[in-house]
Amino acid sequence: MLDFGISGRKALICASSRGLGYGCAEALAKCGARLVLNARDEEKLRIAGDSLRRKTGAQIECIAADITTEEGRNAVLEKAGSADILVNNAGGPPKGHFKDWKRDDWIRAIDQNMLTSIEMIKAVIDSMVMNKFGRIVNITSGSVKSPIPELGLSNGARSGLTGFVAGIAREYAQYNVTINNLLPGQFNTARIENLIESRAKEEGIAPQKLRATLERENPSRRLGEIAEFGFACAWICSAHSGYLVGQNILLDGGVFNSTH
Ligand SMILES: NC(=O)c1ccc[n+]([C@@H]2O[C@H](COP(=O)([O-])OP(=O)(O)OC[C@H]3O[C@@H](n4cnc5c(N)ncnc54)[C@H](OP(=O)(O)O)[C@@H]3O)[C@@H](O)[C@H]2O)c1
């Protein structure tokens, strides 16, 4: 049997009461990690924690807080500042047109999808170095490789994080502390459902029709499932993945076609 070697490790998964964060939490719990879950809605977070406990028997703490605020991060870090594994995640910015975005829109997006992850990395990395073990995974987006025009705020903010990570990941590899990015294409989550609904409305078609088109256009003929995203996260966080450094791993069913 393959052992990922992270049983008993403490894993902090930000923004994890549903969707991709939840998928990562479930996979890490199945590897025996102790979890700290986070999201803003306390009740939904509690339900997510209970469900994971039932499914996996994992030891789980829940901290309801807005991870994009300093206060929220401090609350989370008070419980999980010494995490061995950190999964950075938050909501995505709204779509729109760049001519409509004001400075405040950009600052919000950069705070949410770039600076929050950088602050979290800054907070946990010294203890990871001391312990000679650390795995940091940033959930970014396939849009980093193949930008989506109407998601310009996301393209911009996440590219900033990607550049930053590429710079520092090499510095920490010698301590068995790795920092990598996991790039989702289209996965079956609440966020993609909302995006499908709003695009379908704009195009005057039924959401099911748009979904069927997206599935047909994907080489895998379907959208991704959070469990497969979680599995990739657990692989990156495995004790055996210390040689995987500063990478951008794309999971999109094969949509993006490139040899690089
Ligand atoms: N799904 C996709 O296909 C896809 C593709 C590309 C990129 N992404 C990106 O991947 C990330 C996760 O997407 P998803 O589809 O899993 O979204 P989702 O299903 O909407 O789930 C988002 C999770 O994050 C929590 N959350 C949101 N904002 C938060 C905050 N400020 N502080 C703490 N928790 C917060 C939510 O709970 P609360 O609302 O209770 O806080 C929820 O648990 C997003 O940044 C998204 O843009 C997703």
The ligand as a Tripos MOL2 file, in Angstrom:
@<TRIPOS>MOLECULE
LIG
   48    52     1     0     0
SMALL
NO_CHARGES

@<TRIPOS>ATOM
      1 N1        -14.0760   25.6600   -9.4270 N.am      1 LIG1
      2 C1        -13.3350   25.9400  -10.4650 C.2       1 LIG1
      3 O1        -13.5380   25.3530  -11.5240 O.2       1 LIG1
      4 C2        -12.2140   26.9480  -10.3770 C.ar      1 LIG1
      5 C3        -11.4530   27.1970  -11.5110 C.ar      1 LIG1
      6 C4        -10.4030   28.0880  -11.4440 C.ar      1 LIG1
      7 C5        -10.1290   28.7470  -10.2520 C.ar      1 LIG1
      8 N2        -10.8890   28.4950   -9.1500 N.ar      1 LIG1
      9 C6        -10.5540   29.2150   -7.9200 C.3       1 LIG1
     10 O2        -10.3510   28.3050   -6.8460 O.3       1 LIG1
     11 C7        -10.8010   28.8920   -5.6240 C.3       1 LIG1
     12 C8        -11.8090   27.9710   -4.9600 C.3       1 LIG1
     13 O3        -12.8950   27.8210   -5.8470 O.3       1 LIG1
     14 P1        -14.1460   26.8800   -5.5500 P.3       1 LIG1
     15 O4        -14.7350   26.6000   -6.8730 O.co2     1 LIG1
     16 O5        -13.7650   25.7880   -4.6510 O.co2     1 LIG1
     17 O6        -15.1180   27.9050   -4.7700 O.3       1 LIG1
     18 P2        -16.4100   27.6140   -3.9020 P.3       1 LIG1
     19 O7        -17.0180   26.3070   -4.2210 O.co2     1 LIG1
     20 O8        -17.2240   28.8510   -4.0260 O.co2     1 LIG1
     21 O9        -15.8310   27.4900   -2.3920 O.3       1 LIG1
     22 C9        -15.1590   28.5660   -1.8240 C.3       1 LIG1
     23 C10       -14.7980   28.2160   -0.3770 C.3       1 LIG1
     24 O10       -13.9730   29.2640    0.1270 O.3       1 LIG1
     25 C11       -14.5610   29.8370    1.3030 C.3       1 LIG1
     26 N3        -14.1880   31.2480    1.2650 N.ar      1 LIG1
     27 C12       -14.4500   32.1460    0.2880 C.ar      1 LIG1
     28 N4        -13.9340   33.3420    0.6060 N.ar      1 LIG1
     29 C13       -13.3280   33.1950    1.8120 C.ar      1 LIG1
     30 C14       -12.6310   34.0720    2.6770 C.ar      1 LIG1
     31 N5        -12.4650   35.3650    2.3700 N.pl3     1 LIG1
     32 N6        -12.1320   33.6080    3.8340 N.ar      1 LIG1
     33 C15       -12.2970   32.2980    4.1780 C.ar      1 LIG1
     34 N7        -12.9530   31.4210    3.3970 N.ar      1 LIG1
     35 C16       -13.4770   31.8680    2.2410 C.ar      1 LIG1
     36 C17       -16.0650   29.5520    1.1410 C.3       1 LIG1
     37 O11       -16.7780   29.5620    2.3710 O.3       1 LIG1
     38 P3        -17.4320   30.9320    2.9420 P.3       1 LIG1
     39 O12       -18.1730   31.5550    1.8080 O.co2     1 LIG1
     40 O13       -18.2870   30.4970    4.0870 O.co2     1 LIG1
     41 O14       -16.2880   31.7780    3.3990 O.co2     1 LIG1
     42 C18       -15.9960   28.1410    0.5570 C.3       1 LIG1
     43 O15       -15.7160   27.2040    1.5740 O.3       1 LIG1
     44 C19       -11.3760   30.2620   -6.0060 C.3       1 LIG1
     45 O16       -10.3990   31.2570   -5.8100 O.3       1 LIG1
     46 C20       -11.6930   30.1200   -7.4670 C.3       1 LIG1
     47 O17       -11.6880   31.3510   -8.1520 O.3       1 LIG1
     48 C21       -11.9220   27.6120   -9.1820 C.ar      1 LIG1
@<TRIPOS>BOND
     1     1     2 1
     2     2     3 2
     3     2     4 1
     4     4     5 ar
     5     4    48 ar
     6     5     6 ar
     7     6     7 ar
     8     7     8 ar
     9     8     9 1
    10     8    48 ar
    11     9    10 1
    12     9    46 1
    13    10    11 1
    14    11    12 1
    15    11    44 1
    16    12    13 1
    17    13    14 1
    18    14    15 2
    19    14    16 1
    20    14    17 1
    21    17    18 1
    22    18    19 2
    23    18    20 1
    24    18    21 1
    25    21    22 1
    26    22    23 1
    27    23    24 1
    28    23    42 1
    29    24    25 1
    30    25    26 1
    31    25    36 1
    32    26    27 ar
    33    26    35 ar
    34    27    28 ar
    35    28    29 ar
    36    29    30 ar
    37    29    35 ar
    38    30    31 1
    39    30    32 ar
    40    32    33 ar
    41    33    34 ar
    42    34    35 ar
    43    36    37 1
    44    36    42 1
    45    37    38 1
    46    38    39 2
    47    38    40 1
    48    38    41 1
    49    42    43 1
    50    44    45 1
    51    44    46 1
    52    46    47 1
@<TRIPOS>SUBSTRUCTURE
     1 LIG1         1 GROUP 0 **** ****
